[in-house]
């Protein structure tokens, strides 16, 4: 998984692609393992590119590449093209550790577009210890939002913000009091569970039922039976698209009448496909704008950039998030590079984001500070109607 002509990436020894040869002379021109070459700046990605979460990793990769190639068509970073090297971690921690160490050892400028909480939980400390930026991870977990994590650059709102919005809409718009949860039995699921409990605590409420399933499986039937006994009005799902779809389809088959509310990590396009036409009324909170709303300048640019690298690709929330992360990198690098000489460094990139005014990516604004590594607080609401996602401001019966 790479983009463009990768002589500099091949020089790093990271790819085994037909037609790419390592140039010893080129390999010697890298600037001390900084990821900066005379012709390019190289980033790494460890994400699920196969397995049960592969659509998330593939779409984050697609979005980042769309942003990088768009920048490259416009001269790159003062003449240096942006390149991306991706490694498959199957949404598992051990593989994420190995990939992260490999990419860092070969000197990538930064890591971008990681997928998931359990993988980021073990990969980010490695990156931060090496002072390598860890950018735009596809997770809203608090474990990436510490005020001392200087080398972490989050694009999106947190899971706590998403779960607060879920509970607010369920209680205020629908008047629900009986809320249950299905969550993945790992750090991702626990992050969502904690957020839901905190939101309910603020309203003097408690969950009426809890169910779990194992990561990278769709084994949800036992949890479904337990939650059905609790007779919930709504079930909040902190899971991946396969398990969420399996739960929803079986719940409806046995007559559960609850509203199903998913967090953004579910992967909306993948969920819609997995529901096989049975998803009407399913709710998903989002952390990026609606990917078909071209009245938003950045969405129009995203769609054009997507068509340039894959004319068959459908716009979606996950690839848009990857694109926004890529665009953030472009803006940060252009601002931190010296057009008359010195290339950007990791330190100048981080410092630029810390000291910058709010960055408008085209209708999606992010802002950072010395102890604030989260760019956006925005949470959006979407519902499946007539087999497609539509944006809404509130929930209705």
C-alpha positions, 0 to 999 in steps of 0.5 A, a space after each residue: 500500500 503506497 502512493 506514487 513513485 517511491 524511490 525514497 521509500 525503497 531506499 528506506 528498505 520498507 517495500 518489496 514491490 515489483 519494479 522498485 529498486 534500492 538506490 545506494 546513492 539515494 539511500 545515503 542522502 536521507 537526513 539522518 533517519 528523519 524521513 526527509 529526502 531530497 525529493 520526498 518526505 516519508 510517513 508510515 502507517 500501521 493499520 488493519 489492512 486485512 481481517 475483520 477491520 480491514 475496511 477501516 484501515 483501507 479507507 484511512 489509507 485511501 484518504 491519507 493518500 488522496 491528500 498526499 497526492 493532491 499536495 504532490 500535484 501542487 508541488 508537494 512541500 516546497 518541491 518534496 513529494 509526500 510518500 506513505 508506507 503502510 503496514 498491516 497490523 490486523 487490528 492487533 497490538 502485537 503486530 502494531 508494535 512490530 510495525 511501529 518499531 520497524 517504521 521508526 527504525 527506518 526513519 519515517 518522519 511520522 506515523 499517520 492514520 493508525 486504526 483503533 484503541 488497542 493498537 494505539 495503546 501500545 504503538 503510541 508510547 513507542 512513537 512518543 519515546 522516539 519523538 516521532 509524531 503520531 498523527 490522526 489516529 482513528 480513535 477517540 480514546 482518552 489514552 491519546 489525549 494526555 496534556 503531556 503527550 506532545 508528539 500525539 496529534 489528534 484530529 477528531 473529537 473524543 469518545 467521551 464527547 461522542 458518548 455524551 452526545 449520544 446520551 443527550 440525544 437519547 434522553 432529551 430528544 426521545 425521553 429514553 431512560 432505559 439505555 443498555 450497551 454492547 461493547 468490544 471487550 478491550 481498551 476500545 470498548 472500555 473507553 466507550 463504556 466509561 464515556 457512557 457511564 459518565 454521561 449517564 451519571 451526570 443525569 443520575 441514570 445507570 445502564 440497564 444492561 451490559 454485553 460484550 464480545 471479543 475483538 475481531 469476531 462477530 460473536 454477539 448472540 449471547 450478549 444479545 440475549 442478555 440485553 434483550 432480557 433488560 428490555 432497553 429502549 436504546 442500545 449503544 454499540 461500541 464496536 466494529 462494523 461486523 459485530 455491530 451489524 450482526 447484533 443489529 440484524 439478530 436483534 431485529 430478527 428476535 423482535 428487539 425494538 430498541 434504537 441502535 446507536 453506534 460510535 464513529 469507529 464503527 465505520 459507517 460505509 462498512 456498517 451500511 454494507 454489512 447491514 444488507 439493507 436492514 439498517 434503517 433507523 440505525 444511528 451513528 455519531 460522526 466526528 467529521 462533516 458529511 462526506 457528500 456535502 460538497 457545499 463544505 469546501 474541504 468535502 468538495 476538495 476531498 471528493 475531487 482528490 478521491 476521484 484522482 486516485 480511485 475513480 470507483 471509490 465511494 465517499 465515506 466518513 473514514 476516508 474523509 477522516 484520513 484525508 483531513 489528517 493528510 491535509 493537516 500534515 500538508 498544512 503543518 509541513 508547509 508552515 514549518 518548512 523554510 521555502 528558501 532552504 531547510 526542510 521541516 523537522 519533526 520538532 518544527 512540525 509539532 511546534 508549528 501546530 502548538 503555536 498556530 492560530 486555528 487552522 481552517 482546512 476548508 470548513 473544518 477547523 482544528 486548533 492545538 496548543 502546548 498542552 492540547 493535542 486534540 484539534 476538533 471537538 465537533 460531533 455530528 449525528 447521522 441516521 440510516 434512512 432508505 438505505 443511506 446515511 443522512 445527517 440530522 440535528 436531533 433524533 425522532 421516533 
